[in-house]
Structure formats: C-alpha cells, structure tokens
C-alpha cells in the first residue's frame, strides 16, 4: 500500500503549492525572464522556429521531421546519444526561454503541448514508453526543462510528473555517484526542491553533490572519468549547481568550490598549443576550451594518470606531449595506458585515434582498444583489460623531461621510458619486456601527414606544405635499425590506420606497426626533418636533427 501511495503524496505536495489549472503567468508583453529558463543549458539547435516547424536537429546530424503529434519512439539514427537528447526535452525548454525573451505566446503554447504529450505517452513502465524515457540521465536533463516550464504553466500533469522525477532522482539505486551524470541528477533534484520549497530534496542534492565532486575531481583537479573533455562539462555544470544553491538560499560547500577551481588547471594543461584539447578517452579532437587561465608550470604530472608537458604557453608553434598511466580503464576512458601524443612545430605529429561515438559497434570498440593508441604490446600474450599502470620514475628539467612507466597488462611486465627534448624537438621512447617475450609497438600519425618513405628502420611523413617528420626505430642494445616496419592507412578488417577528427567521423591516417622484437625497441620521433642521423656508443645515443645534435643515454629500461 505504501509503495502505491508515495507518488500520490509527492504529487499532492506539488499541487498544493502550484494549483491545478492550466494558464500562462503573464501577458505576452510582460513576460518575466527567469533564472530557471535562461542559461547555458539551452541547446543551440534546434532553434525555436525549427521546433515550431516540427524539425529537430541534434548532434550535427540532419534534421528530423517529428510533426505536431510527436512519436516518442522515434529513433531515426539508431543512435543512443540522439535518443537521450530527444528525451531530455531541453529543446522544449528552448521554446520557453524564447517565449520569455520575445513574448511569443505560441512558443509557450507549443512547449506545453510537447511536454504534456511526453508525459501522457511515456508513463513509467508503460507498454509503449520509450526505453530511453526513464533512463537516469534523460531524467536528470529533462527535469530542469520541466521546472522551467512550471514557471509559466500550472497543471496537475506537470506537477505530478515533476514529483515522479524527484522520486526517481532521489532513488539511491539510480544515483551515479562520482560521475558527471550524478552531478546532473543533483542539479535536477536541487531545482525541483527549490522550486517547490522541499528542503528534503534540495538538502539531499547538496549532500550528494559534495560527495560526488570529491570522488570525481581529485585534489589536483584531475577528473577520474578518464576523458579530459568531460572536465569542461563538469566545470560548467558545477557552476550551474553552485548558482542554483545560491539562488535557493543555500551555502555552497567549500569542498565543491575548491574542486571546481582546481578543474581549470587540469583543463589548461590538457589543451594543446593549437587551442584544442588533446583527445584522450571519449574526447573529440575538435574540443576547444575557451576562457581558462593557464598556470605558470609548463609540465604537470597528475596522479590520476596524466603527464602533460609543453615548451611554452600561448605559442602555437611550441611543443606539447601527453602520457597516460594510472588506474585501470573506467567510465569514459580507453585502454591507452603507456600511450603518448606529440605536438611540435605547430603541428600534430603523434595523435590519439580519438572519439567517434558511443555506439556499440566494431569501430567504437577498436577506438577504445590498445591498437588505437601509441602503445607497446607483448606479442602472443593476451591483453588484460582495466590494468593499472604505475609511473615509477620521472625527471623534470626545463628543457628535457623523462619518465618510466610499467604494468602487467599482458601478464608480464612491460616497461616504457619516455624522453622529451625541447629546443631541438625530439621524443624518444624505449619499450622493454622480459627475456623470452617479444615486444611490438604502434604509432599513429596525424591524418594531415602522408608517407614519403619507409626503409632502413625510418618512416618519413610530410604535410601538404612539405613539412616533414621522421620516425626512427632501432633494436637495443645493438642499435641496429629495425626492418619490417609497416605503414597502414585506412584498413577495415581489422581496423587500423584511422583517426576520428570529430563526432561520427573517421579519416584515414598513417599508422606505423613495428615487427615483433625479442630486443627492446627504441623509437625516436624527429619533427622537421627527413634525414636524422642516429648513432650509438657506450650506451649513449646521438641524433643529428635539423636544429642541432641531441644526445641521451640508454641504460637497461631507462632513458636519461
């Protein structure tokens, strides 16, 4: 009996506050703008005229005609993200916001029709209810849109639905603690609680949010979701949450403020000199953070699994690199441990394959695999998913940095040492496995680069204006050039030689695959030249580049 009456009690609380009759709040020429309806949560597309015309455009996919009587099981692209946005009803909120700014009453009328139709057609556990309707994230994103509508419309179906949303948002079994979805859930519950003066809901939201932020954002500002671009989302959403608390008369917990501020440092360090965020994990190569102040340090090691280094700030021609390590793969992360990226002389050189979509297909699975990253593998051994990687050594100087990383992702230790030299741009990588095992590695070049030559353990690539870079590979300690390097571009089965420059896009790009080697593999990437000269003597490696001579030492599995 109690389970049946709880939703009715919640609905009654809202109905007492809001009344049951449908109507607009003000005349069209006296519409008041509200904090609930104005904000950066509103989508850029579709626009109000598009929606009035029955056309919805999400995710840069072609517009879909939904008409006046919306079919809520519409799924034109078989795309989970599209369906999630569709059922979030943020696009309905766009109409209400534009009603506030224009006084166009037809916008409010249509928004009310859309929301009421959604509520009628999508009862929880209904036989014809869309499977996306009551998933945890659409609930969290839809609730603020309905709260916005409630500022201008009073109706029993609306207050009843908001009560149902609050109940679902309060359910601990549905709460995504320590995740960006949890932050959205707390924003939604806070909004409903503040809208109707329910301190139980708003208090729960603030309590949970504090716990979630401490889990999702560490003390350095690194996001545990393993995709730096989500740090931008979390940063923006926490600002919304803090503004909501203040508007609700609640004090913002200091821990939330501190973690929010620390995110700016992580976002800045994750951004390449060209202004685009390095596409690690589920993060596209077209993400461009704007408005974040950069710190003074040019090199930063984040304990949750990121090394970032650069030669200077605010110089597009400066060098930049990233290295991945840390906890095993989770959330929006890929199996990219020991992976590196390298940007030099104003260009992407070694890149991550990037993010294509959330669809569970062969290409998506490949982009998440070790084969889609600049990583070493142990030939003949099975890969162990979600293996943690340790950063066991680091040396950080002004013009040179070196690191050693190790794990047992293939059952035996694999060790990678990385040395980055500035002034004369060079990245050197040494991959080592135990005696009796064989190592192979992969190198993904930017899609703007094409292969010039491949011989004698050297692969030369160039861009359209003739700028060149060279990958040199030798076996150690013999220093003999590695023969049999393969360059693969645009291979379908299995996938190899691709990069995703943006959502749902893929572009052929050169990938260098080494042969299996019983010896350690030393790979040196030299930007700006096609004729580097490499020699070894007494553990010292000397390299002639277009900008001068670079030398470093190889000792066991270390570079220095």
C-alpha positions as CSV (number, residue, x, y, z in Angstrom):
1,X,0.0,0.0,0.0
2,X,2.8,2.4,0.9
3,X,4.5,2.0,-2.4
4,X,1.3,2.8,-4.3
5,X,0.6,6.0,-2.3
6,X,4.1,7.6,-2.2
7,X,3.9,9.1,-5.7
8,X,0.4,10.4,-4.9
9,X,1.7,12.1,-1.8
10,X,4.6,13.7,-3.7
11,X,2.2,14.9,-6.4
12,X,-0.1,16.4,-3.7
13,X,2.8,18.4,-2.2
14,X,3.4,20.0,-5.6
15,X,-0.3,20.5,-6.4
16,X,-0.9,22.4,-3.1
17,X,1.9,24.7,-4.0
18,X,1.1,25.3,-7.6
19,X,-2.6,24.7,-8.2
20,X,-4.2,22.5,-10.8
21,X,-5.4,24.9,-13.6
22,X,-3.6,25.4,-16.8
23,X,-2.7,29.0,-17.7
24,X,0.1,31.4,-18.6
25,X,1.7,33.6,-15.9
26,X,1.9,36.9,-17.6
27,X,0.6,38.6,-20.7
28,X,2.9,38.4,-23.7
29,X,4.2,41.9,-23.3
30,X,5.0,41.5,-19.6
31,X,6.8,38.2,-19.6
32,X,9.4,38.0,-16.9
33,X,12.7,36.2,-17.5
34,X,13.5,33.5,-15.0
35,X,16.8,32.0,-13.9
36,X,15.2,28.6,-14.4
37,X,14.7,29.2,-18.1
38,X,17.7,31.3,-19.0
39,X,21.2,29.7,-19.0
40,X,23.8,27.8,-21.0
41,X,21.9,24.6,-20.5
42,X,19.8,25.6,-23.5
43,X,20.8,23.9,-26.9
44,X,21.9,26.0,-29.9
45,X,19.9,23.6,-32.1
46,X,17.2,23.2,-32.8
47,X,16.0,26.8,-32.8
48,X,12.5,27.9,-31.7
49,X,11.4,28.3,-35.4
50,X,12.8,24.9,-36.2
51,X,10.8,23.3,-33.4
52,X,7.6,25.2,-34.4
53,X,8.2,23.8,-37.8
54,X,8.4,20.3,-36.4
55,X,12.1,19.8,-37.2
56,X,14.7,18.6,-34.6
57,X,18.4,18.8,-35.2
58,X,20.8,17.2,-32.7
59,X,24.5,16.3,-32.7
60,X,25.1,17.9,-36.1
61,X,23.0,15.1,-37.7
62,X,20.5,16.0,-40.4
63,X,17.2,17.4,-39.0
64,X,14.4,15.0,-38.3
65,X,10.7,15.9,-39.0
66,X,8.6,14.9,-36.0
67,X,5.4,16.8,-36.7
68,X,2.9,18.1,-34.3
69,X,1.9,14.8,-32.7
70,X,5.4,13.6,-31.7
71,X,6.2,9.9,-31.9
72,X,8.3,9.4,-28.8
73,X,9.7,6.1,-30.0
74,X,11.3,7.9,-32.9
75,X,14.9,6.7,-33.3
76,X,16.0,7.7,-36.9
77,X,19.7,7.2,-36.5
78,X,19.8,4.2,-34.1
79,X,22.0,6.5,-32.0
80,X,21.8,6.4,-28.2
81,X,23.0,10.0,-27.9
82,X,20.4,11.3,-30.3
83,X,17.6,9.5,-28.3
84,X,19.0,10.7,-25.0
85,X,18.9,14.4,-26.2
86,X,15.4,13.8,-27.7
87,X,14.0,12.6,-24.4
88,X,15.8,15.3,-22.3
89,X,13.3,17.8,-23.6
90,X,15.9,20.6,-23.4
91,X,14.7,21.5,-26.9
92,X,11.3,22.1,-25.4
93,X,12.9,24.4,-22.9
94,X,14.3,26.4,-25.7
95,X,10.8,27.4,-26.6
96,X,10.0,28.6,-23.1
97,X,13.2,30.6,-22.9
98,X,12.5,32.2,-26.2
99,X,8.9,32.9,-25.0
100,X,10.5,34.8,-22.1
101,X,12.7,36.9,-24.4
102,X,10.2,37.5,-27.2
103,X,6.8,37.3,-25.6
104,X,5.7,35.0,-28.4
105,X,2.8,33.1,-26.8
106,X,2.8,30.5,-29.5
107,X,6.2,29.3,-28.2
108,X,4.8,28.7,-24.7
109,X,1.7,27.0,-26.1
110,X,3.8,24.6,-28.2
111,X,6.2,23.9,-25.3
112,X,3.2,23.0,-23.2
113,X,1.8,20.7,-25.9
114,X,5.2,18.9,-26.3
115,X,5.7,18.4,-22.5
116,X,2.1,17.3,-21.9
117,X,2.3,14.8,-24.8
118,X,5.6,13.4,-23.5
119,X,4.1,12.9,-20.0
120,X,1.0,11.2,-21.5
121,X,2.9,9.0,-23.9
122,X,5.7,7.9,-21.5
123,X,4.3,6.7,-18.2
124,X,6.9,4.8,-16.2
125,X,6.8,1.1,-17.1
126,X,4.2,1.8,-19.8
127,X,3.9,-0.8,-22.6
128,X,4.6,1.9,-25.3
129,X,7.0,4.0,-23.3
130,X,10.3,4.6,-25.0
131,X,13.2,2.7,-23.4
132,X,15.1,5.9,-23.2
133,X,12.4,7.9,-21.4
134,X,13.2,6.9,-17.8
135,X,16.9,6.2,-18.0
136,X,18.8,8.1,-15.3
137,X,20.5,10.7,-17.5
138,X,17.4,11.8,-19.5
139,X,15.6,12.1,-16.2
140,X,18.3,14.4,-14.9
141,X,18.4,16.6,-18.0
142,X,14.6,16.7,-18.5
143,X,13.7,17.8,-15.0
144,X,15.2,21.3,-15.3
145,X,13.3,21.8,-18.6
146,X,10.1,20.9,-16.9
147,X,10.9,23.2,-13.9
148,X,11.4,26.0,-16.4
149,X,8.0,25.3,-18.0
150,X,6.4,25.3,-14.5
151,X,7.4,29.0,-14.1
152,X,4.7,29.8,-16.6
153,X,2.3,26.9,-16.6
154,X,0.4,25.4,-13.7
155,X,-1.1,22.0,-14.3
156,X,-1.7,18.8,-12.4
157,X,0.0,16.7,-15.1
158,X,3.1,18.9,-14.9
159,X,3.4,18.9,-11.1
160,X,2.7,15.2,-11.0
161,X,5.4,14.5,-13.4
162,X,7.9,16.6,-11.5
163,X,7.0,14.7,-8.4
164,X,7.7,11.5,-10.2
165,X,11.0,12.9,-11.4
166,X,12.0,13.9,-7.9
167,X,11.2,10.4,-6.7
168,X,13.4,8.9,-9.3
169,X,16.2,11.4,-8.7
170,X,16.1,10.6,-5.0
171,X,16.4,6.9,-5.5
172,X,19.9,5.8,-4.3
173,X,19.8,2.8,-6.6
174,X,19.7,5.1,-9.7
175,X,22.2,7.6,-8.5
176,X,25.5,7.8,-10.4
177,X,27.8,8.8,-7.6
178,X,31.2,10.2,-8.6
179,X,30.2,10.7,-12.2
180,X,29.1,13.6,-14.3
181,X,25.6,12.0,-14.5
182,X,25.4,12.2,-10.7
183,X,26.1,16.0,-10.9
184,X,23.3,16.4,-13.4
185,X,21.0,14.4,-11.1
186,X,21.8,16.6,-8.2
187,X,21.2,19.8,-10.2
188,X,17.8,18.5,-11.2
189,X,16.8,17.4,-7.7
190,X,18.0,20.7,-6.3
191,X,16.0,22.6,-8.9
192,X,12.8,20.7,-8.1
193,X,13.3,21.1,-4.4
194,X,14.0,24.8,-4.6
195,X,11.1,25.4,-7.0
196,X,8.6,23.9,-4.6
197,X,10.3,24.6,-1.2
198,X,11.0,21.0,-0.5
199,X,14.2,21.1,1.7
200,X,14.4,17.3,1.9
201,X,15.0,17.2,-1.9
202,X,17.3,20.2,-2.1
203,X,19.3,19.1,1.0
204,X,19.8,15.6,-0.3
205,X,21.0,17.1,-3.6
206,X,23.7,19.3,-1.9
207,X,24.8,16.4,0.3
208,X,25.2,14.0,-2.5
209,X,26.8,16.6,-4.8
210,X,29.6,17.3,-2.2
211,X,30.4,13.5,-2.1
212,X,30.3,13.1,-5.8
213,X,32.6,16.0,-6.5
214,X,35.2,14.7,-4.0
215,X,35.1,11.4,-5.9
216,X,35.0,12.7,-9.5
217,X,37.5,15.6,-9.1
218,X,40.7,14.8,-7.2
219,X,42.7,17.4,-5.2
220,X,44.8,18.2,-8.2
221,X,41.7,18.9,-10.3
222,X,42.1,15.8,-12.5
223,X,38.9,14.1,-13.5
224,X,38.6,10.4,-12.7
225,X,36.4,9.8,-15.7
226,X,39.5,9.4,-17.9
227,X,38.5,11.8,-20.7
228,X,39.7,15.4,-20.2
229,X,37.0,16.9,-22.3
230,X,34.5,15.9,-19.6
231,X,36.4,18.2,-17.2
232,X,34.9,21.1,-19.2
233,X,31.4,19.6,-18.8
234,X,31.9,19.1,-15.1
235,X,33.3,22.6,-14.7
236,X,30.3,24.2,-16.4
237,X,27.8,22.0,-14.6
238,X,29.3,22.7,-11.2
239,X,28.9,26.4,-11.9
240,X,25.2,25.8,-12.6
241,X,24.9,23.8,-9.4
242,X,26.6,26.5,-7.3
243,X,24.5,29.2,-8.8
244,X,21.4,27.1,-8.1
245,X,22.4,26.7,-4.4
246,X,22.9,30.4,-4.0
247,X,19.5,31.2,-5.7
248,X,18.0,28.7,-3.3
249,X,19.5,30.4,-0.3
250,X,21.9,27.6,0.5
251,X,25.6,27.9,1.2
252,X,27.9,26.4,-1.3
253,X,30.2,23.8,0.5
254,X,33.8,24.9,0.4
255,X,34.9,21.5,-0.9
256,X,32.8,22.0,-4.1
257,X,34.3,25.4,-4.7
258,X,37.9,24.2,-4.2
259,X,37.5,21.2,-6.6
260,X,35.7,23.4,-9.1
261,X,38.5,25.9,-9.2
262,X,41.1,23.1,-9.5
263,X,39.5,21.8,-12.7
264,X,40.7,24.9,-14.5
265,X,44.3,23.9,-14.1
266,X,43.6,20.4,-15.4
267,X,41.7,21.7,-18.4
268,X,44.5,24.2,-19.3
269,X,47.2,21.5,-19.1
270,X,45.1,19.2,-21.2
271,X,45.0,21.8,-24.0
272,X,47.5,21.7,-26.9
273,X,49.3,24.8,-28.2
274,X,46.8,24.9,-31.1
275,X,44.0,25.5,-28.6
276,X,42.4,22.1,-29.0
277,X,42.2,19.7,-26.1
278,X,44.2,16.5,-26.5
279,X,41.7,13.8,-27.5
280,X,42.2,11.3,-24.7
281,X,39.4,8.8,-23.9
282,X,35.9,9.8,-25.1
283,X,37.0,13.3,-26.1
284,X,36.9,14.6,-29.7
285,X,39.8,16.3,-31.4
286,X,37.6,19.3,-32.1
287,X,37.1,20.3,-28.5
288,X,38.4,23.9,-27.9
289,X,38.4,25.1,-24.3
290,X,37.9,28.9,-24.1
291,X,38.3,31.3,-21.2
292,X,40.5,29.3,-18.9
293,X,43.6,30.9,-17.4
294,X,46.7,28.9,-17.7
295,X,49.1,28.2,-14.8
296,X,52.8,29.1,-14.7
297,X,54.1,25.5,-14.8
298,X,54.7,24.0,-18.3
299,X,55.0,20.4,-17.0
300,X,52.5,18.7,-14.7
301,X,52.1,15.2,-13.5
302,X,48.5,14.4,-12.4
303,X,48.4,11.4,-10.1
304,X,45.2,10.1,-11.6
305,X,47.1,9.2,-14.7
306,X,48.2,12.1,-16.9
307,X,51.5,13.7,-17.7
308,X,51.4,16.9,-19.7
309,X,54.4,18.9,-20.9
310,X,55.0,21.9,-23.2
311,X,57.7,24.3,-24.1
312,X,55.7,27.5,-23.5
313,X,52.2,28.9,-23.1
314,X,50.4,31.0,-25.7
315,X,52.7,29.9,-28.6
316,X,51.1,27.8,-31.3
317,X,54.5,26.7,-32.5
318,X,55.6,25.3,-29.1
319,X,55.9,21.6,-28.4
320,X,53.4,19.6,-26.3
321,X,53.2,15.9,-25.2
322,X,50.9,13.7,-23.1
323,X,51.5,10.3,-21.4
324,X,48.8,8.1,-19.9
325,X,49.1,5.9,-16.8
326,X,47.2,5.4,-13.6
327,X,44.0,3.4,-12.5
328,X,42.5,0.9,-14.9
329,X,40.1,1.8,-17.6
330,X,36.7,3.0,-16.4
331,X,33.8,5.4,-17.4
332,X,34.9,7.4,-20.5
333,X,38.5,6.1,-20.6
334,X,40.1,3.9,-23.3
335,X,42.8,1.2,-23.0
336,X,45.5,3.8,-23.6
337,X,48.0,3.3,-20.8
338,X,51.6,3.9,-21.7
339,X,50.2,5.8,-24.7
340,X,51.8,9.1,-25.8
341,X,50.8,12.0,-28.1
342,X,53.3,14.6,-29.5
343,X,52.7,18.0,-31.0
344,X,55.6,20.0,-32.3
345,X,56.5,23.0,-34.5
346,X,52.8,24.0,-34.7
347,X,51.6,20.6,-35.9
348,X,50.0,17.4,-34.6
349,X,52.6,14.6,-35.0
350,X,51.7,11.5,-33.0
351,X,48.0,11.5,-32.2
352,X,45.4,9.5,-30.3
353,X,42.8,8.0,-32.6
354,X,40.1,9.9,-30.7
355,X,36.4,9.6,-30.0
356,X,33.9,8.5,-32.7
357,X,30.6,7.8,-30.8
358,X,29.1,5.8,-28.0
359,X,27.6,3.3,-30.4
360,X,28.5,-0.3,-29.6
361,X,30.0,-1.2,-32.9
362,X,33.3,-2.6,-34.2
363,X,34.8,0.8,-34.9
364,X,33.9,2.1,-31.5
365,X,35.4,-0.9,-29.8
366,X,38.6,-0.5,-31.9
367,X,39.0,3.1,-30.9
368,X,38.9,2.0,-27.2
369,X,41.5,-0.8,-27.7
370,X,45.3,-0.6,-27.2
371,X,45.6,-0.9,-31.0
372,X,44.1,2.6,-31.4
373,X,46.8,4.2,-29.3
374,X,50.6,4.8,-29.4
375,X,51.3,1.8,-27.1
376,X,53.5,-1.3,-26.8
377,X,52.2,-4.8,-26.7
378,X,53.6,-8.2,-25.7
379,X,53.3,-10.4,-28.8
380,X,51.4,-13.7,-28.2
381,X,50.1,-12.7,-24.8
382,X,46.5,-11.8,-24.0
383,X,45.7,-8.3,-23.0
384,X,44.2,-7.8,-19.6
385,X,41.5,-5.1,-19.6
386,X,41.4,-2.5,-16.9
387,X,45.0,-3.0,-15.7
388,X,46.6,-0.2,-13.7
389,X,49.9,1.4,-14.8
390,X,52.5,2.9,-12.5
391,X,54.6,5.9,-13.1
392,X,57.7,4.6,-11.4
393,X,60.2,7.3,-12.2
394,X,60.3,10.9,-13.5
395,X,62.9,13.6,-14.1
396,X,61.7,17.0,-15.0
397,X,64.1,19.7,-16.2
398,X,63.4,22.9,-18.0
399,X,64.5,21.7,-21.5
400,X,64.2,17.9,-21.0
401,X,61.9,15.5,-19.2
402,X,62.0,11.7,-18.8
403,X,59.6,9.2,-17.3
404,X,59.4,5.4,-16.8
405,X,56.1,3.6,-16.7
406,X,55.3,-0.1,-16.1
407,X,52.4,-2.5,-15.8
408,X,51.4,-6.2,-16.3
409,X,48.6,-5.6,-18.8
410,X,49.9,-8.7,-20.8
411,X,50.7,-10.8,-17.8
412,X,54.4,-10.0,-17.8
413,X,56.0,-6.6,-17.0
414,X,56.1,-4.2,-19.9
415,X,58.1,-1.0,-19.3
416,X,58.1,2.2,-21.3
417,X,60.5,5.0,-20.8
418,X,59.8,8.4,-22.5
419,X,62.2,11.2,-23.0
420,X,61.2,14.6,-24.5
421,X,63.8,17.0,-25.5
422,X,62.9,20.7,-26.3
423,X,64.8,23.3,-28.2
424,X,65.8,20.6,-30.6
425,X,62.4,18.8,-30.7
426,X,62.8,15.1,-30.2
427,X,60.7,12.4,-28.5
428,X,62.4,9.1,-27.7
429,X,60.5,6.0,-26.4
430,X,62.1,2.8,-25.1
431,X,59.9,-0.3,-24.8
432,X,61.2,-3.3,-22.8
433,X,59.7,-6.7,-22.0
434,X,61.3,-9.6,-20.1
435,X,63.7,-12.0,-21.8
436,X,61.7,-14.7,-23.6
437,X,58.9,-12.3,-24.6
438,X,58.6,-10.2,-27.7
439,X,57.5,-6.6,-28.0
440,X,55.7,-4.7,-30.7
441,X,54.5,-1.1,-30.8
442,X,52.1,1.2,-32.7
443,X,52.4,4.8,-33.8
444,X,49.5,6.9,-35.1
445,X,50.4,9.9,-37.2
446,X,48.0,12.8,-37.8
447,X,45.7,12.4,-40.8
448,X,47.2,15.5,-42.4
449,X,50.5,13.6,-42.8
450,X,51.2,11.2,-45.6
451,X,54.1,8.7,-46.1
452,X,57.1,9.8,-48.0
453,X,59.3,6.8,-47.5
454,X,59.7,3.6,-45.4
455,X,63.1,1.9,-45.4
456,X,66.1,1.1,-43.1
457,X,64.1,1.5,-39.9
458,X,62.9,5.0,-40.8
459,X,59.5,6.2,-41.8
460,X,59.2,9.8,-43.2
461,X,55.9,11.6,-43.4
462,X,55.0,15.1,-44.7
463,X,52.1,17.5,-44.8
464,X,50.7,19.4,-47.7
465,X,53.2,22.3,-47.5
466,X,56.2,20.0,-47.4
467,X,57.0,20.0,-43.7
468,X,58.4,16.6,-42.7
469,X,58.9,14.4,-39.7
470,X,60.8,11.1,-39.3
471,X,60.2,8.1,-37.1
472,X,63.4,6.1,-36.4
473,X,63.4,2.7,-34.8
474,X,66.4,0.6,-33.6
475,X,66.7,-2.5,-31.5
476,X,68.7,-2.1,-28.3
477,X,71.3,-2.6,-27.1
478,X,72.6,-3.4,-30.6
479,X,71.4,-0.1,-32.1
480,X,70.5,-2.0,-35.3
481,X,67.8,-0.4,-37.5
482,X,64.5,-2.4,-37.3
483,X,63.5,-3.8,-40.6
484,X,59.9,-4.7,-41.5
485,X,58.1,-1.5,-40.3
486,X,54.7,-1.4,-41.8
487,X,52.6,1.7,-42.6
488,X,48.9,1.0,-42.6
489,X,46.3,3.6,-43.7
490,X,42.5,3.1,-43.8
491,X,42.4,-0.7,-43.2
492,X,39.0,-2.1,-42.5
493,X,39.4,-5.6,-41.2
494,X,40.8,-5.4,-38.7
495,X,40.6,-1.7,-38.2
496,X,43.9,0.2,-38.4
497,X,45.1,3.5,-39.7
498,X,42.2,5.7,-38.8
499,X,41.6,8.9,-36.8
500,X,38.3,10.4,-35.7
501,X,38.6,14.2,-36.1
502,X,35.0,14.8,-34.8
503,X,31.8,13.0,-33.7
504,X,30.7,10.2,-36.1
505,X,33.7,11.0,-38.4
506,X,36.7,8.9,-39.3
507,X,39.6,9.7,-41.6
508,X,42.3,7.5,-42.9
509,X,45.7,8.3,-41.3
510,X,49.1,6.6,-41.4
511,X,49.8,4.1,-38.6
512,X,53.3,2.6,-38.2
513,X,53.3,-1.0,-36.9
514,X,56.7,-2.5,-35.8
515,X,57.6,-6.2,-36.2
516,X,57.8,-8.4,-33.1
517,X,61.2,-8.0,-31.4
518,X,62.9,-10.0,-28.7
519,X,65.0,-6.9,-28.0
520,X,64.0,-3.6,-26.6
521,X,62.7,-1.1,-29.2
522,X,63.9,2.4,-29.2
523,X,61.7,4.7,-31.2
524,X,62.7,8.3,-31.9
525,X,60.4,10.9,-33.5
526,X,62.1,13.8,-35.0
527,X,59.9,16.7,-36.2
528,X,61.1,19.0,-39.0
529,X,63.5,16.7,-40.9
530,X,63.6,13.7,-43.2
531,X,67.3,12.9,-42.7
532,X,68.1,12.4,-39.0
533,X,71.3,10.6,-38.3
534,X,71.3,8.2,-35.2
535,X,74.3,6.5,-33.7
536,X,75.1,4.7,-30.5
537,X,78.3,4.4,-28.5
538,X,78.7,3.1,-24.9
539,X,75.1,3.4,-24.0
540,X,74.9,7.0,-25.5
541,X,72.6,7.7,-28.4
542,X,73.4,10.7,-30.6
543,X,70.9,12.2,-33.0
544,X,71.5,14.8,-35.7
545,X,68.4,16.9,-36.3
546,X,67.7,19.9,-38.5
547,X,68.2,22.1,-35.4
548,X,71.3,20.6,-33.9
549,X,72.5,17.5,-32.1
550,X,70.6,15.7,-29.3
551,X,72.1,13.0,-27.2
552,X,70.8,10.9,-24.4
553,X,71.7,7.7,-22.5
554,X,70.0,4.2,-22.6
555,X,70.6,2.2,-19.5
556,X,68.5,-1.0,-19.2
557,X,64.9,0.1,-19.5
558,X,65.7,3.8,-18.7
559,X,66.3,6.9,-20.9
560,X,68.0,9.9,-19.5
